[in-house]
Amino acid sequence: MDIREMVASITKEILQSMNTEKQSSTAPRVLYVFCDSQAHEAFQDHFIQLKNHGICHDILFLDGETSSWLGMHKIECGGAGKILTADEYAPAPLEVPKDYVGIVIPEIDLDNAARIASGLKGTIKAEIVFSALVTGKFVIAGSDVPGIKRADRRTLQTLTLTPAYEKLFNRHVEGMKELGVEFAEQRRLADRVVSKLKSQLQKVETTSKTEQPTLTPLDEQEAVFSGKLLTADWIRSQPELRDTTLIVKKGAIVSPLAYDSMRERGITVSYLGKG
């Protein structure tokens, strides 16, 4: 590969990486809370749907009732007035929702439903939901769940609660709804997230469009490039740009292939603020 092509290719990759990071930082992000490290496997289509709509997501795996894993950080909670973190960089459960626009809990159980409906903390789910609701974040939970947690189903070898416990669970669900928790079928959770974030996604899309490099014509002899990296691809996308002076802002990068493309069209470069 020619050295100029190699430099242009590397520069293009760096620019694409910068754009991806920028989009990720501005895109809304939701947190999925799962019972264990295997529970998320049935939700891969959800994550694809979120990605296709420009929504980022993180996954938190519960490691018991009072501890969980978010990435490489182990998060723990204790009793009333007691907050523990397993490492110095791990957030407390109450701090977790601040980095997200909403929380998704595909499966809620009787114990956590009772805690949330009663305003009690002491478990990861209860503290995250409490923090999210108090700070105005949305919380969406699965509505078609048995109310008995995965670990208990494996231990007791049963899939449902007794009628009495089921009735109690449904009362707690109604209490959660009064506090602001929304419910949807598990297969519709991603749909609900996309629906809630529709207006925000449109705003991000509009912002990203306005930040694309533009060409401002001054007269027949001059034009201004507003971007940070001038590539041959951009030059080729401007068929009207010929036999003129292209004004580039100071600090912008011009790739070697862009220089070649401009030379072929009789375009000269002038750096704004350089002199």
LINPEBEL-V524168 format. One line per field, one symbol per residue. ss: DSSP state (h for helix, s for strand, l for the rest). psi: psi as a letter, one per 40 degrees, with the letter a starting at -180 (. if undefined). burial: b if it has 16 or more other C-alpha atoms within 10 Angstrom, else e. A space follows every 10 residues. Layout:
ss: ???
psi: ???
burial: ???
This chain:
ss: llhhhhhhhh hhhhhhhhhh hhhhhhllss ssssllllhh hhhhhhhhhh hhlllsssss ssllllssss llssssslll llssslllll llhhhhhhhl lssssllllh hhhhhhhhll lllhhhhhhh hhhhlllsss sslllllllh hhhhhhllll llhhhhhhhh hhhhhhhhhl lssslhhhhh hhhhhhlhhh hhhhhhhhhh llllsssssl lsssslllss lhhhhhllll llllsssssl llsslhhhhh hhhhhllsss sslll
psi: hidddddddd dddddddddd dddddeiihi hhhidaeede deeddddddd ddefhiiihh hhgadeiihh behhhiiaah ehhiidieeh iiddededei eihhgdhiid dddddddeei aeiddddddd ddddeeiihh ihdgieehid dddddefiei iidddddddd ddddddddee hiiiideedd ddddddeddd ddddddddde eihihhhdae eiihheaehh idddddegde gifihhhhih eihhiddddd ddddefhihh hheh.
burial: eeeeeeebee bbeeeeeeee eebeebbbbb bbbbbbeeeb eeeeebbeeb eeebbbbebb bbbebbbbbb eebbbbbbee eeebbeeeeb bbbbebbeeb bbbbbbbbbb bbbbbbbeee bbbbbbbbbb bbbeeebbbb bbbebbbbbb eeeeeeeeee beeeebebbe ebbebbeebb bbbbbbeebb ebbbeebeee beeeeeeeee eeeeeeeeee ebbbbbebbb bbeebeeeee bbbbbbbbbe eeebbbbbbe bbeeeebebb eeeee
